[in-house]
């Protein structure tokens, strides 16, 4: 709840990667401005012989002219920059901890195919709500980093106790950036499902509709990822 309350009001990004103060998203406005060449000064107006400076020269002059009174703020600026520049470590640590929690969940099962009892189900729902909000407020570079982290985990693992949970994490990514997430996961999911079916997965007859066969774990893992990937899109 604390993370949800904080993250819903801010954009999570790394300040050390930008010095312009612009938005972290890719649709941020550029520094150039439109100039109308057709507008002219009235007759008789003399233009001074002021020098033309480049952007770099203008910024250097501004820094030099404000150096006298800005020194008192440098410690505070350093602290704030250090806190926000650690966003990369915080976000990656958050997702790794969630993945570690998923690995230690009870096995899914029962007539309702739930993960453990009411307490485990409540925790999973809370994490899903938190991940939805965190993914929506990630800057573009941080989202790409998280997307790669989750993709590497999904393609290297298949946990029978975390099939539904990992699907919900992928759904959170897809909710924030559908195109990026689908482009990343769709080819892998389709290829994995085809390979599993080709090699006999889901070929054992059973009268049970809620007990998964261990040999079908990889198929269920990929199918759940695909299901949650396109569930809301």
N, C-alpha and C positions, 0 to 999 in steps of 0.2 A: 504493500500500500504506500509506503514511503517513496519508493522509486516512482510509482505512478504519479503521486502528488507533485513530485519535483520535475519529472521529465515532461509532463504535459505542458509546461510553461516555458521550455527552453529548447534550443536546437543543439544537439550534441555534435561537436566537431572539434578539430585540432587547430587551435589558433596559431601554432608554430608553422603551419603550412600556408598561412596567408598573412599579409601585412597591410592589406588595403582596407580592412574593415567591412568588406562586402559580405553578402550572403554566402553560406557554404554550398548552396545548391548550384547546379550547372546553369540555371537560368538567371543568374545574377547579372545585372546590367554592366556593361563595359565602362571603361574610364573615358572613352571618347564621347564627344558631344556633337550634335548636328549644328552645322553652321550654314546660314543662308547667305550665299555670296551675292544675292541680288540686292540686299539692303546696303545702302551707301549713306555716308555722313552728309549733312547739309553742306552746301557750298560755303566756302570761307572758313571752314573748320580745319585747323592745322593739326596734323598728326605729329606728335613728338617723336624724337629719335630714340625711343626706348629700345633697349636691346631685347632680342628674341631669345628666350631661354628654353632649353629642353625640359622634359618632365623631371629627369634626374637632377638637373641643376636647380630647378625650382624647389624640389624636396630637400636638397642639401641646404639651400638658403633658409628654408623654414626651420629645419632642425637647428642650424647654427643660431638663428635669431631667437629661438625659444629655449636654448640650452640653459640660460641663466636662471629661469624660474621653474623649469621642469624637473630639476634634480631631486627635489623633495618627494616627487611622486614615483621615482624609479623603484624603490623597494616594494611599494604596493603593486606596481605594474608587474614586477618580477614574480611576486607571489601569485597574482591572478593568472598570469601567463603559465606559470608552472602547474597550477591546478587544472586549467582547461587543456593544456597540452598533454596531460596525462589521460585524457579521454580515451585515447586508443587503448591504453593498458586496462582501463576500467571496463570498457565495452567488451574487449576480448576475454577478460577474466570473468565477466558476468556470463557470457555465453558458454565458456568452458565449464563453469560451475553448474550451469543448468544441464549441460550434457552429462556431466558426472552424476548429477542427481538422477537423470533418466536411466543411466546404466544400473542404478541400484534400486529401481522400482520393483515391486512384486510382479510376478508373472500375471499377464492378463488372462482372464478366464471367468468362469461362472456363467449363469444363464444370460446375464446382461453384458457379458464380455467387458467387465470393468477391471481397472488396475488397482488391486488391493481393496481396501475398504473406503468408507466415506472420507476419512482423513486424507488418504492419498489422492482421491478424486478431487477434493477441495483444493489441495496444493497444486495439482496439475492445472486446474481451471484458473487459479490465481496467477500462475506463471504464464499461462497463455494470454491473459489480459495484459500483464506487464510487458511481454514480448511484443504484442501488437503495438503498444504505445512507444516502446523504445525504438522499434524498427521504423515507425513513422517519423520519428524526430532525429534520425541519424543523418548526418551530412552525406553527400554522395560518396566521398572517398571512404568514410567509415562503413557505409552500407556495403560497398564492394568488398571491403575487408571481411566483414561478417559473413557475407554471402559465400565467399571462398572458404572461410573456416567451416561453415555448416556443410557446404558441398563436399569438402574433403572428408569430413566425418561420415557423412551419409554414404559416400562411395567406398569407404574403407571398412564399414561395419554393417552388421545386421543383427540387432538385438530383439529377441522375441518379446521381452518385457517392456520395450519402448516403442513399439510399432505406432501406436496411436499418438504418443507424445511427440515423436520426431516429426510426424505428419503435421501436427499442430504448429511446430516451430517453422516448418516450411510454409505453412499457411500465413504466418505472421510476416514472413519475408515477402510473400506474394501480395499481401495486402498493401504493403508499402510501395513496392516496385514490381508490378506484375510482369512487365516485359522482360526485365533483367532476370527475374527468378525463373520464369518459364523457359527462357532461352538457355539457362544454365542447367536446369534439372530435367526438362522434358526428354532430350535425347538419351540421357542415361537411364531414366525410368523405363522408357519404351524398350530400349536395347536389353536391359536386365530382365524385364518381364518375358520378352521373347525367348531369351536364352534359358530361363528357368522352365518355361513351358515346353521348350524343345527337349529338355533333358528330363522330363517326366514329373515336374513339380505339380502338385495338386492332382496327381493321378491315382491316389489311394482312396478307395471307396470307404465311406464312413456314414453312419446314421446320425452322427453328432454335428450340430450346426454351430457350436460355440467352442469347441476344443480344437486348437490348431495343432497340426502335426509338425514336430520339430524340423523335419526335412524341408518344410515349405516356408521356413522363416524368411529366407531371402526374397521369395516371391511376395509374401505379405508385406515385407519392408518396402519393396519397390512399388507395390500396388497402393499402399497407404500413402506413400510420398506423392504419387501421381494423383490420387484422389484428393488430398488436401491442397495440392498445387493448383488444381482447376476447380476446386469446390465453390469458390466465390467469384469465379471469373468466366 
